[in-house]
Amino acid sequence: MRFLALVMGLVGLPVFGADSPVRLGNEVLVAENFRVLAGKRVGLLTNPTGVNRQGRSTIEVLRGARGVKLVALFAPEHGLRGDLPAGREFTNGVDQASGLPLFSLYGPGPVRKPTSAMLKGIDALVYDLQDTGVRSYTYISTLGQAMEACGGAEVEVVVLDRPNPLGGLRVEGPMLNPRFRSFVGRWEVPYVYGLTCGELARMINGEGWITNACKLTVVPLKGWKRDMTWRDTGLPWVATSPNVPRADSVLYLVATGMLGEIGGVTISMGRDMPFQCVAAPWLDAERACAQLNGYGLPGLKFEPVHFTAGGGGYRGKRVAGAQIRVTDPAAAPLVAINFYSLEMARKVGGRDLFAEAVKAGRRFDMFDKVNGTDQTRRALQAGKSAKEIVAAWKPGEEAFRARRRPYLLY
C-alpha cells in the first residue's frame, strides 16, 4: 500500500488514505448518520472534488444513504467532471453514471443560479465543492447564487465544509467595491479571504449579500485549525479545474493570476507549471531572479528558469525568467508577487507591461473585475510602486478581519 501511494504521488495522481488529521464535512455527515438530511429529497452541487479522503464521491455516498433520496445533481463552472476549460458554458442533461438529472449552473443565457424548475421537488440542496480561497474563483459565486435561489424557493442549503487550501489566517489583496461586482468577484471580501466555504456561506447569509437569505446548515470540519494550509491537512488534492492540478497550484494562482490579466500576451507563466513562472524572450533569468529575491519577500524564493512556451503570445518560443518557489506557504505574501513581477519586468527587461497594454488598446474590464476595484489600475497608471500598491490594501484587510469574526467556526 505504501509503495502504491508513493507511485501515485510521483505520477501526480491523488493519494487517498486514512491518516489525515482533518475530517471533511462529508465524512462528518456520514459519522452523524446523515441526521441533517434524514427523510429529505436532496439535490447535490458538486464535481470531482466532492470526495472523501478515500476518494469516494459524495454522489455515491448519498445514493447509498438510508433515509436520504438523492434526486438531482448540479454542477458549477468546469462541469460535473471538472474537465471543461474556464469560461465554457454547458447545458442541462443526464449524468450517465448515476442516471440522475444534471443541471448546469454555468449554462448559456446565462444561467448562474438554480431556477425554480430545477429546485422543484427538492427539500435540501447540498454543496460539496473544494474551492481555492480566491475571490475570483467562481465556485463561491455559485454558492451564494444557489443560496439566494434556495432562499426564494424555501429550500434548505447544507454546506459540507472543506478546508481553505490557503489557510484561515491569510487575508490579502484589494476589497471588492460593489460597483465592480461580477461572477469573478461577487462578495465583499478581499481577493484572498481566509474563510472555509461554510464560514463564507454564513457570512453571505448574515451580511445580507443576497436578496433572499436561506435556511443554512453547515456540517463542520473536525480537526481543522486556521493556521493549516493544505499540506498540513494530510488530505489528498483533487484538481479543482484543469489549471489547478495540484494543491500548490493554488498558491501560484494567487501569485500571478492578476498579472495574467495585464501581461497574458507578453509574459509566459509556465507550460507544465501553471501560474508558477514569470518568463519572456526578453528577460534575463539571472537578473530577473536577483531583482525579485532582492525584495526580501518572506517565504519565497525565485529561481532561474528556461523553457519553450506552450501558449500565449510566445507559443513555441524559448523564454527565460523566474520560477516562483513558495518555501513557507503561511508566510509568503502571494498577491503581492503580481505587482513585484510587473516592477521587475520594467527594471530588468525595460518593459512597462501595463503601459504597453494601454498603448495596444487592451481593455481592462476583466482586470478590474478580478481586482474588484479600479483602484489598482489607477495606481498603476499613476506609476505607484509595488510596495505602495500592497500597502494600500491594509486598511481593507484589517476591517474585513473584524467584520468576518462573527462567522468563524474554527
N, C-alpha and C positions, 0 to 999 in steps of 0.2 A: 504493500500500500504506500509506504514512504517513497519507494522508487517510482511508482506511478505518479505520485504527486509531484515529485521532482521533475519528471519528464514533462508533465503537463505545464508546469511553471516555465520550463525552458522554452517551450514552443508557444507560449503566450496564451494558453487556454486557462480558464478559471479553475482554480484548485479548490474543491469543495471538501470540507472537513468539519469536525465537531469540536475543534479546540479554540473557538473564538470566545473571548471574554464577554462578547456582546450578544444578546438575544434580540432578534429583529421583531418588529411588531407582528409580522405574520406568524412567527413562532410562538409569541405570547398568546395570540389568538387561539392557536391550537391547544396550548397548555391550559387555557381557561375554557376549553370545551366549546369554543365558538359562542360563548354566552351572549355577546352583543349582537349576534346575527341569528339567534335561535328563532325559528319559525318565520323567517323573513325571506322574501323574494329579492335576490341580490343581483345587481349589476356590478361588474368589475372593470375598473380603469387600470390598465396595466400594459406591460410589454416584456421583453426578455429579462429585464432587471427585476421583475416581480417574482423572485425565487427565495427559498430559504437557504440556509448555509449548506445543505446537502445538494442544492441545485434543483430542488423540486419546485415546480411553478405553483403560484397561488391559484391559478386556474385549476390545476389538477387537485390541489388541496381542497378547494371549495366544492368541486364536483363530487368529491368523496365524503364530504362532511354530513353527518347525520343531522337532520333538522334544519338544514340550510338548502335553499333551492337557487342555484346559480342559473339565471335566465338570459343574461346578455353580457357581451364584452364591449368595452370602449377602448379606443387607442388614441394616443397623442401624436404629435409630430414624430416622424420616422416610422410610424406604423406599429402594428401588433408584434411584428417580428424584428423591429428595430433596425431594418436594413435599408430604409428609404433615405435618400440624401436630404440635407436641410432644405426646407422650403418646398418640397414636393408634396402636393396635396394628394389625397386618396379618398376613394368613395366607400360607402357602406357596403357590406357584403355578408358572407357567412364564413366563420372560421372553420376551415376544412378539418382541423384536428379534433375539434370538440362538437362541431355541428351547431354551435350557438350563433345567434345573430351578432354581427360585429358592426359597431357604429363608429364612424370616423369623427374625431374632434379636431381634425385638421383637413377638412374637406373643402371642396370648391363652393363658392358662394359669396364670401367664405363662411364655413361653419366652424366655429371655435368653441361652442358650448353645446351641451345636450339640449335637444328640442323636447317639447312636451311629449311628442310621439315616441321619442327614444326612451323617455322615462316612464311611459305608461306601463303599469303592471309591476313596477319596481318599488320596493319598500326602502331599500338602502343601497347607496352607491359606494362601493369600497374602492379606495385609492391605494394602490401599491406600485409605486414608481420610484426608482432611485434617481434623484436629481443631482446636480453638481454643486449647489450652494452659490450659483452665479445668477444674478437677476435676469440676465438676457437669455438664459436657457429656458425654453418655452414651457417645460413641464409645470412650473409653478404658476404660469399664466393659466394653463389648462385647469390646474387645481382650483384656483379661485373662480374661474368662469363656471366650472362644474358646480361648485358650492352655490353660486348665485342662482343657477338654473334649478338646483335641487331645493333651494330655499323657496323659490316661487312655486314649485310643484309639491311641496311638503314631503320631500324625500330626504331621509337621513343620509348624512355623509359620514363614512367611517374611514379614517386615515390610519393605515398600518404604518407606524412610524419607522423611519430609517435614519442612519447617521448622516450628518452633513459631512461629506468627504474632506472638506476644508477645515473641519472642526467647528466648535461652537463659540470660540473666542474671537476668531478673525472677523473684524468688521472693517471693510476697506472700500474706498472709492467714492465717487460722487453720488449724492442722493438723487432720487427721481423727483424732478419737477413735474407736477401733474399735467402741465402743458405739453409734455413730451411723452405722455402715456401711450403705449403701443403694446403689441403682443410680445415684443422683446424687452419690455420694461413696463410692467403693469402695476406693481405695488410700490408704495412709498418707502422703499428700503435702499440702503447703499448697494453698490454693484456687487459686493460680497457681504452677506448679511448675517452669517453665523447662527442660523436657526435650522432646526430639523424641519422636515415638511409638516410634521404635526404641529410644531410651535408656530410656524408660519400660518398654517390654517387657522389656528386660534387667534392670531393677530389680524388676519384678514377679516374674520368674523367680528372680533372685538372692536376694531377700529372703524368699522362701518365702511370699508373699502368696496363692498358690494351692495347692490341695491336691496337684495333680499338675504338677510342672514339666514343660515341654515341650522338645523339641529345637527350638531357636530360631536362625534365621538372619536377620540384619539386613542388607539391602542399603543401604549408607550413601549419604548425600548427598555431593556433591562441590562444593566452593566455599562451603559454608555456614559462617558463623562465629557464635559465641554472641552477639555484640553486634548481630546483624542482627534488626530487626523486619521485618514482611512487606514494607514498601515498599522495603527495602534489597535484597531478593532479585531484583527485576526480574521476578518471576513473576506471571502473571495470577491473579486470585482467582475462584474459583467458589463460589457460595453454599453454605455447609455445611448450612444449613437455611433455612426461609423467613424467619426474623427475623435472619439473619446474611448479608445480601445482598452486603456489601462488606467488604474487608479491614479497614477501620477500624471496622466494626460490632463486631469482636471486642473492641476497646478499650472500647467503651461497654457491651457486655455485662458486662464485669468491673466497670465503674464504677457500674452501677445494678441489676444482677441481684439482689443481696441485698435492696436497697431494695424491689424489686417484691414480695418475699415478705412484706413488712410493709405497705407503702403502696400496693399494687397497685390498691386501690379509691379511695384518697384522693390519689394522685399520678399524673399522666399523664407518660409517658416518651417521648412523641413519636409522631406519626402516620406521617409518611413518613421519620422519622429514628429507627428503633428503638433504644431504650435511651439516646438521646442527650440527653434533656431531663428536667428536674425542674420540673413545672408544675402549677398548680391554679387554680381560680377565685378562691381566697382569698389568692393570693400576689401581691405587687407585684414585677414583673420587675426593676426597677432596684435595689430594696433586696435582693432575693434574690441578684443578681449581686454587689453590693457586699459582702455578707456572705461569699459563697463566695470571691471574689477576695481578700478580706481575710485569709483563712487562709494565703495565700502558698504554696500548693501548687505545686511546680515543674512545668514542662511543661504547665500547664493554664491555660485562660482560660475564663471564664464570661460569656456574652453574653445580653442580654435577648431573650426570645422570646415571641410570642403566636400561638396557633393554635386551631383548633377540634378538640377531642379526638375521636379516632376509635374509642375503645374504653374499657374500664374503667368506673368509676363516673361519668365525666363525658362520656360519648359525646354528641356534638352540641353541647357547651357550649364557650364561649370560655374558654381557660385562659392563664395567664401564668406566667413563671418564668425559669429559666436554661437556656440551651443550652450543653452542655459542648463545649469545643474542646480537643483534645489537640494541643498545639503541638510537643511533644517526646515521642514515644512511649516512648523509652528512659528518660526521667527521671520521667515522671508517676506518682505513687502512685495507681494506679487503684482498688484495692479500698477504699482509704480514703474515696473520694468517696461511697460508700453512706452512711457514718456522718456525714460532714460535712454531707451533704444533709439527713439527719434532724435534725441540730442546727440547720441553717439554717431548716428548716420551723418549729421551735419558737421560734427567736429572731425570725424575720421575720413568720411567719404566725400565731404564737401557738398552734400546733397540735402537740401531742405525739402523733405518729402511732403510736408504739409503745403508749402508754397508751390511746389510743383503740381500737386493735386488741384490747387486753386487755379493755377495758370491753365491747366489742362481742362478746366471746366467740370471737374468731377463734382458730383453732388455729395453733400454731407448729411443728407437726411438720416441714413442708417447710422452713421457715426453719432449723431445727436440722440437718436433713439436708444442706441446701446448705452451711451453715457447717461441717458435720462435727463439731459440738460444741454443747453448750448454754451454753457459757461466754459467748458473745457475747450471747445473750438475757439471761443473768443480769447481765451488765454493764449492759445497757440498763435492766433492772429496778432496778438499784442507782443509776441516774442518772449513770453514768460518762460522761465527755466523749468525743468522737470521738478526741481526741488520746490519751487513756488506753486506749481500746479498741485503737487501731492499735499503740500501744507494747507492748501485751500479747502481740502476735504475734511479736515479735522473737526471743525465745529459740528458739521452734519453727522459725522460718525459718532461723536460723543452724545449728541442729542438723541440719536437713534438708540444707543445703548440703554439710555434711561427709558425711552418710550417702549422698548421691547420687553422690559423687565417683568411686567405682569403676566406675560405669556410663556415664560420659560418653564419647561417641565423638568429640566435636569440641572 
